Amino acid sequence: MEQFLYILPRGIAIGALISAPMGPIGMLVIQRTLGNGRWKGFFTGVGAALSDLIYCLLTGFCLSFITGFLDRHQLAIQILGSVVLAAFGYYLLHKNPTRALKSAEVKNANFWSDFVTGFLLTFSNPLILFFIIGLFARFNFILPEYGIHHYIAAYFTIFGGAVLWWWGVTTLVSRLGRRINVRSLKIINYVIGLILMGMATVGLGMALYDFL
């Protein structure tokens, strides 16, 4: 039970943080919510969440085979993970959501099409693997003592965190309506960027403290 309590908040946080940056998929979810209703946007987000889950499975599958290496180089991996998060946070601070707004198109389709387009748009960006590796390292998410039931619970919580994020986003957008604009999206990216850079700073501090 103790390990499940360890997994639950970290998995939800990882799922939400993977989904949170407002790139093309975030813009598409918002546009579909505004133009076609909340459920259209939500199913687009669920498709994106499934794509994120697949990349998390690939990351975890690779890391599970090098647990000995991870144990021997834990300090270096924590530092590298923190640097990745800091770099991604810095990128979000300077990201312009307007480009994503221009590239994201709203099309009137069924929920299945929304799901598939959300999945494909997210899956087409394999660079997210580096972000996931950074999150896994920062949260120390993959442990050598995990059993199969722990891994199942871990990935369910990641998917649940991503779905909860899109549920919250589509709920908020449907209530605020047209008050959502590019400035609002820049603020979201700015806040997420600061959070990631803060996490990276704490991670570097803890790693250096353990080393010294």
C-alpha positions as CSV (number, residue, x, y, z in Angstrom):
1,M,0.0,0.0,0.0
2,E,2.9,2.4,0.8
3,Q,4.2,2.0,-2.8
4,F,0.8,2.7,-4.3
5,L,0.6,5.9,-2.2
6,Y,4.0,6.8,-3.5
7,I,2.9,6.1,-7.1
8,L,-0.5,7.9,-7.1
9,P,0.4,11.6,-6.7
10,R,3.5,11.3,-8.8
11,G,1.7,9.5,-11.7
12,I,-1.1,12.1,-11.7
13,A,1.4,15.0,-11.6
14,I,3.4,13.5,-14.5
15,G,0.3,12.9,-16.6
16,A,-0.9,16.5,-16.0
17,L,2.5,18.1,-16.6
18,I,3.0,16.2,-19.9
19,S,-0.4,17.5,-21.1
20,A,-0.2,21.0,-19.6
21,P,2.0,23.0,-22.1
22,M,-0.1,24.8,-24.6
23,G,1.2,23.6,-28.0
24,P,-0.8,22.6,-31.1
25,I,-2.8,19.9,-29.2
26,G,-3.8,22.3,-26.5
27,M,-4.9,24.9,-29.1
28,L,-6.9,22.3,-30.9
29,V,-8.7,21.1,-27.8
30,I,-9.6,24.8,-26.9
31,Q,-10.7,25.5,-30.5
32,R,-12.9,22.4,-30.6
33,T,-14.4,23.2,-27.2
34,L,-15.2,26.7,-28.2
35,G,-16.5,25.9,-31.7
36,N,-18.2,22.5,-31.3
37,G,-18.7,21.9,-27.6
38,R,-16.9,20.6,-24.6
39,W,-17.1,16.9,-25.5
40,K,-15.4,17.4,-28.9
41,G,-12.5,19.0,-27.1
42,F,-12.4,16.5,-24.4
43,F,-12.2,13.5,-26.7
44,T,-9.4,15.2,-28.6
45,G,-7.6,15.5,-25.3
46,V,-8.2,11.8,-24.4
47,G,-6.6,10.9,-27.7
48,A,-3.6,13.0,-26.8
49,A,-3.5,11.3,-23.4
50,L,-3.3,7.9,-25.0
51,S,-0.4,9.0,-27.1
52,D,1.4,10.3,-24.1
53,L,0.7,7.0,-22.3
54,I,2.4,5.1,-25.2
55,Y,5.5,7.3,-25.0
56,C,5.5,6.8,-21.2
57,L,5.3,3.0,-21.7
58,L,8.3,3.2,-24.1
59,T,10.2,5.2,-21.6
60,G,9.4,3.0,-18.7
61,F,10.1,-0.2,-20.7
62,C,13.6,1.1,-21.7
63,L,14.4,2.3,-18.1
64,S,13.3,-1.0,-16.6
65,F,16.1,-2.8,-18.5
66,I,18.8,-0.5,-17.2
67,T,17.9,-0.4,-13.5
68,G,21.5,-1.3,-12.5
69,F,22.8,1.6,-14.6
70,L,20.2,3.9,-13.0
71,D,21.3,2.9,-9.5
72,R,25.0,3.4,-10.3
73,H,24.4,6.8,-11.9
74,Q,21.5,8.1,-9.9
75,L,23.1,11.5,-9.2
76,A,23.9,12.2,-12.9
77,I,20.5,11.1,-14.0
78,Q,18.8,13.3,-11.5
79,I,20.9,16.3,-12.6
80,L,20.2,15.5,-16.3
81,G,16.5,15.2,-15.6
82,S,16.5,18.5,-13.9
83,V,18.4,20.2,-16.8
84,V,15.9,18.8,-19.2
85,L,13.0,20.2,-17.2
86,A,14.7,23.6,-16.9
87,A,15.3,23.7,-20.6
88,F,11.7,22.8,-21.4
89,G,10.5,25.4,-18.8
90,Y,12.7,28.1,-20.4
91,Y,11.3,27.1,-23.8
92,L,7.7,27.5,-22.6
93,L,8.5,31.0,-21.1
94,H,9.3,32.1,-24.6
95,K,6.9,30.0,-26.6
96,N,4.3,31.9,-28.8
97,P,1.0,30.0,-28.8
98,T,-0.1,32.0,-31.8
99,R,1.8,29.7,-34.1
100,A,-0.1,26.7,-32.8
101,L,-3.3,28.7,-33.1
102,K,-2.7,29.2,-36.8
103,S,-1.8,25.5,-37.4
104,A,-4.7,24.0,-35.5
105,E,-7.8,23.6,-37.5
106,V,-11.3,22.9,-36.3
107,K,-13.3,20.4,-38.3
108,N,-16.7,19.2,-37.6
109,A,-16.3,15.4,-37.1
110,N,-17.5,12.7,-34.7
111,F,-16.0,11.9,-31.3
112,W,-13.9,9.0,-32.8
113,S,-12.3,11.4,-35.3
114,D,-11.6,13.9,-32.5
115,F,-9.9,11.1,-30.6
116,V,-7.8,9.9,-33.5
117,T,-6.7,13.4,-34.5
118,G,-5.7,14.2,-30.9
119,F,-3.8,10.9,-30.8
120,L,-2.0,11.4,-34.1
121,L,-1.1,15.1,-33.5
122,T,0.5,14.2,-30.2
123,F,2.2,11.0,-31.4
124,S,3.8,12.9,-34.3
125,N,6.1,14.6,-31.8
126,P,8.6,12.0,-30.5
127,L,10.7,14.7,-28.8
128,I,8.3,14.5,-25.9
129,L,10.2,11.4,-24.9
130,F,13.0,13.7,-23.6
131,F,10.5,15.6,-21.5
132,I,9.0,12.3,-20.1
133,I,12.5,11.0,-19.2
134,G,13.1,14.3,-17.4
135,L,9.9,13.9,-15.4
136,F,10.5,10.3,-14.6
137,A,14.0,11.2,-13.3
138,R,12.8,14.2,-11.3
139,F,10.0,12.2,-9.6
140,N,12.1,9.1,-9.3
141,F,9.2,7.3,-10.8
142,I,10.6,4.0,-11.9
143,L,11.9,2.0,-9.0
144,P,13.8,-1.4,-9.2
145,E,11.5,-3.0,-6.6
146,Y,8.4,-2.4,-8.7
147,G,6.3,-5.5,-9.6
148,I,4.0,-5.8,-12.6
149,H,1.0,-4.6,-10.5
150,H,3.0,-1.4,-9.5
151,Y,3.7,-0.7,-13.2
152,I,0.1,-1.1,-14.2
153,A,-1.0,1.2,-11.4
154,A,1.7,3.7,-12.4
155,Y,0.7,4.0,-16.0
156,F,-3.0,4.1,-15.1
157,T,-2.3,7.1,-12.8
158,I,-0.3,8.9,-15.6
159,F,-3.2,8.4,-18.0
160,G,-5.7,9.5,-15.3
161,G,-3.6,12.6,-14.7
162,A,-3.6,13.5,-18.4
163,V,-7.4,12.9,-18.7
164,L,-8.1,15.0,-15.6
165,W,-6.1,17.8,-17.1
166,W,-8.1,17.8,-20.3
167,W,-11.3,17.5,-18.3
168,G,-10.4,20.6,-16.3
169,V,-9.3,22.5,-19.4
170,T,-12.4,21.8,-21.4
171,T,-14.6,22.6,-18.3
172,L,-12.9,25.9,-17.8
173,V,-12.9,26.8,-21.5
174,S,-16.6,26.0,-21.9
175,R,-17.4,28.2,-19.0
176,L,-15.2,31.1,-19.9
177,G,-16.1,31.0,-23.6
178,R,-14.6,33.6,-25.8
179,R,-12.7,35.2,-22.9
180,I,-10.0,32.7,-23.6
181,N,-7.4,34.4,-25.9
182,V,-3.7,34.1,-26.9
183,R,-2.7,36.2,-23.8
184,S,-4.4,33.7,-21.6
185,L,-2.5,30.8,-23.2
186,K,0.8,32.7,-22.9
187,I,0.1,33.1,-19.2
188,I,-0.6,29.3,-18.9
189,N,2.7,28.5,-20.6
190,Y,4.5,31.0,-18.5
191,V,3.2,29.5,-15.2
192,I,3.9,25.9,-16.4
193,G,7.4,27.0,-17.4
194,L,8.1,28.6,-14.0
195,I,6.8,25.4,-12.3
196,L,9.1,23.2,-14.3
197,M,12.1,25.5,-13.8
198,G,11.3,25.6,-10.1
199,M,11.1,21.8,-10.0
200,A,14.4,21.6,-11.9
201,T,16.1,24.0,-9.3
202,V,14.9,21.9,-6.4
203,G,16.0,18.7,-8.1
204,L,19.5,20.1,-8.8
205,G,19.7,21.4,-5.2
206,M,18.7,18.0,-3.7
207,A,21.1,16.1,-6.0
208,L,24.0,18.3,-5.2
209,Y,23.2,18.2,-1.5
210,D,23.2,14.3,-1.6
211,F,26.5,14.4,-3.4
212,L,28.2,16.8,-1.0
